[in-house]
Structures are given as structure tokens and as C-alpha cells.
Amino acid sequence: MRVALFLTCVNDTLYPETGKAVARLLGRLGVDVDFPMGQTCCGQAHYNTGYRHEAEPLARRFAEVFGEYDAVVTPSGSCGAMVRESYPRMGERARAEGRGDSLARAVAPVVPKTYELTEFLVDVLGVTDVGARYPHTVTYHPACHGLRGLRLGDRPRRLLEAVAGLDLVELPGADECCGFGGTFAVKNPAVSAAMGTDKVRNAESTGAEVLCAADNSCLMHIGGTMSRLRVGMRPVHIAEILASTEEDPAV
């Protein structure tokens, strides 16, 4: 099985340790992971801001770079949802506008084989116990694209519950948005900040040491709010928890 890691812009620029954690985790499970150097942005920022036509070359690029692989794994629910949900829509819109079906044909092969990390672990590899150890109290925030777009359901929780030493506590209002929403945080800063504050206060009420999610864009927003509110919690991507072992522990 040829598997490629799609790291995404946010992770590549700000959270490279998440990508390294994915590679360590999958390698421990016997999966050889390739990192295609030609990968770029998936176009989500353009598409969500109304620049659909400008996002199309990026969708074509994604299909070209990752087309030869059996599976594409990403530690980002939002970018995974962009490929799985938005690429087909872009192809259909291009066809409806009389621009042919070349975009739809280009992205069609790569859409069904693009997986968010926890989907790949549970649905493709068929594992929930990945041999991790993380002796901390953790609460889990289901980011919106994973929750409502990819419908990850209880996959992340099942993986966390199997981690040795991890005490998973319920997050009040877990299904409420953290307020990031990409450009939403820029266009509606006051609302975004208020939603972030609600999310952090709910997390603080659990007494957990760590707030975990499957999307670093949300963790960036939540972590910034935690810092401003001087809350003694840490935001940690689920990949880094699942990659942690007794021999090679995550902090």
C-alpha cells in the first residue's frame, strides 16, 4: 500500500511536529509513508473566501501530486473535508458553467482515497489501540469539519480511550464551534473571540491538563485564547498523543 502524507499549509508552516508524529505513528504500525515534495495548499483558504476559480489550479495540483498513491493521509479534518467535499462541488460547478468536465475528471480518483488520520487508522488499518502511552488528563474537542463534514464520529475518542495512562474527560459543549472558522476569525473578530473564550472556559472546567483536537488550525485559535486568559492547559494534536510511547514520550 503506497501512502502519502498531506501535511497542509498550517502544519507545514507552524506545526511541523504534527507531521513528524504522523510519520512515526504510521511507521510503528508498519505503514511506509511518503512525503511528496510537490504538494502545496489544497485551496481551502481561497475557496472559503469566495475565490473558487483561483482554487481550481490547486485542486488540479493536488490530484497530480497525490494521484499515484493508494491512500492520502492528512492530520487535518478541514483540509480533508476540502478534498472530499469541495473538490467534487468545484468540478460540478465548472461543468455547469460550461467549462467542461476536465476538473471533475482530474479530482475524481483522489477524492475517495483521501483520509483524515483517525479515519485511516480506524477504517483502513482497522486499529484503535496504536500502542501509545500518554499519562495525562485529556479532554477532546471535535473540530467542526471533522464533526460535521467528514463525520468522524467516535473514531478519535476510541483511539484516545485505548491510550495507556490517558484519562479522557468529557468536554462540556463539545459540539460547539471554537470560533476560528478560518477567515471568520478575521471578519468577525469579536464573535470569534467570544466563542473561543466559551470553549476555553468549558475546557478549563474539566480540570484536564491537555485539550486535544484533530485540527491544528482550531488548536491555534484555542491555544491563543488559553494564553490570553492565562489558563494552565496545553493544546495538543491527537497525532502527537497517538505517537507518544513509553520509550519516546511526548511532553
PyMOL commands that set and color helices and strands:
alter all, ss='L'
color gray80, all
select helices_A, chain A and resi 9-14+16-28+44-48+52-66+77-96+102-107+117-124+144-149+155-161+184-187+189-205+216-229+238-243
alter helices_A, ss='H'
color red, helices_A
select strands_A, chain A and resi 3-5+33-34+71-74+114-116+137-140+167-169+210-213+234-237
alter strands_A, ss='S'
color yellow, strands_A
deselect
rebuild
show_as cartoon
